[in-house]
């Protein structure tokens, strides 16, 4: 399997939306998706993680094959990371498609179906073997590996120790990110340099500065100032759904057309789009 070093993880990971055409099938719009990818690259970000913001939970097998083919054409200056799952059967089917391409790793979307620690560990080992690449583990809740917290954390530790997992996208929401016993337990079992703050700008500085998760900043004061500029958008993402808001905001900011949102998720209402428009455009103006 591919070797992913801690230095590889010490960077910003973009989690872009995936554009679709406004046709009857909501076909993938790879030209628009490439516009988004170029915009991200122009900002100095070279890691592209396609997952929840791209609504890969709801992508069809045919669309997934098309997506992989496009990601495989990325130049060497970009690191493309597709996601798998979230169910075991879906991940195994996708792993067979993913194996045809030279990706360095893939991310396993968090499963909300029946599961337990031993079953998750066994399944993720099979998925990684089928895909031929190691996995980024996506922790979105304390029960991601079942209701028994410590056995779940132990399973995660073994997967990381054995190289099945090479990084963790940590996205367990806390009212106060400074107090997180679950993250404390995780960091007793895994190298904190392999844990990425993975839920937007809100806890990012606390995660990197105080918990010393993967990433860096030349000045924490400057990092806080940059983070503050994104909070108006983060507030709307928290209120209406992170992926829904990002999907629309990308288009409203003039970056590229993102098109319709696929089922089972609905688009924002006209009133919500009216509130979102000035927030998205203000961010776009700051980046120019």
Secondary structure, 3 states (H helix, E strand, C coil): CCCCCCCCCCCCEECCCCCECCCCCCCECHHHHHHHHHHHHHCCCCEEEECHHHCHHHCCHHHHHHHHHHHCCCCCCCEEEEEECCCHHHHHHHHHHHCCCCCCEEEECCCCCCCCHHHHHHHHHHHHHHHCCEEEEEECCCCCCCCCHHHHHHHHHHHHHCCCEEEEEECCCCCCCCCCHHHHHHHCCCCHHHEEECCCCCCHHHHHHHCCCECCCCCHHHHHHHHHHHHHHHHHHHHHCHHHHHHHHHHHCCCCCCCCCCCCCCCCCHHHHHHHHHHHHHHHHHCC
